[in-house]
Amino acid sequence: MPRLLLVAMIAALGATSAAARPLPEGGATAAEVAQVLRDMGYRAEVTVDSVGDPLVRSALDGSSFGVYFYGCEQSRCTSLQFATGFDGDPLSYATINRWNAEHRFGRAYLDGDMDPVMEMDVDVERGASTELIEEAVATWAILVPEFKDFIGF
């Protein structure tokens, strides 16, 4: 990633963090995550996934991604999962294993069609804040383009 882009992303994160606030015990809601995304300049659509749990749909670097919610009670959820996948020429397990061996964040796997999927989990159950979510989004914003470059997408 070009150094200038990384510096710009860090500066943007610092600007949004000034309004950081703690979240209540028990995690985050889809509305809170969507608002953080919007405050950072991303689109965010709140919907539900195939089992009725909250889902926030967004995009960056020309690619769609979802933020899935787990451990939900009364709309507040204890963990988030950022996820994106790419259709194209199938990849090998060796290629995906190399990504996982070389990258600490953003685990990857191949779906049933051998297409690459990348996910990143965030625990928000205790001590979460809007700043924590901003940091997760900033990390995700670095990982997605790196992953796309890695898989040749």
Secondary structure, 3 states (H helix, E strand, C coil): CCHHHHHHHHHHHHHHHCCCCECCCCCECHHHHHHHHHHCCCCCEEEECCCCCEEEEEEECCEEEEEEEEEEECCEEEEEEEEEECCCCCCCHHHHHHHHHHCCCCEEEECCCCCEEEEEEEECCCCCEHHHHHHHHHHHHHHHHHHHHHHCC
